[in-house]
């Protein structure tokens, strides 16, 4: 949190870039609520972690959170994860932001699978004790991943919505996403999802 706070001397806000690749009538109905839910999940963990800090970063820094939504049906309808990576990298390079800020190192992708995992989620759900059931997750794609044919990390991973702040915090120090992917263990309750 201290590092995030310090970056506001350079960047006016922070937050995830979120791509939408499904544009069905169902997704049109649920997408705004999905964005509110994702932001509520990030805020819940951000507030929880911030409660242990001597300085009140929550009241200072949470209001600066902004999701950047990429949703152009003609461009993104049915786009693959690799196509989204290419677009995201081009967008990052156009701004001269490669490796300069966590916002430009990874993006969330809401495609059909994530939509089905999130479509009935509500902000009220984030305040319950059973916020881990059912499992809610999104796909997160790294820009410019350092991988080769021998890597088991494909350049993206599923991330529990409540672990999105944890992922942001862990990626802030410049580590590759595959370092976080390595923490996904087979004996986890959700063996293919990053849970922080």
Secondary structure, 3 states (H helix, E strand, C coil): CHHHHHHHHCCCCECCEEEECCCCHHHHHHHHHHHHHHHHHHHHHHHHHHCCCCCCHHHHHHHHECCEEECCHHHHCCCCHHHHHHHHHHHHHHCCCCCCCHHHCEEEEECHHHHHHHCCCCHHHHHCCCCCCCCCEEEEEECCCCCCCCCCCCCEEEEEHHHHHHHHHHHCCCCCHHHHHCCCCCCCCCCCEECC
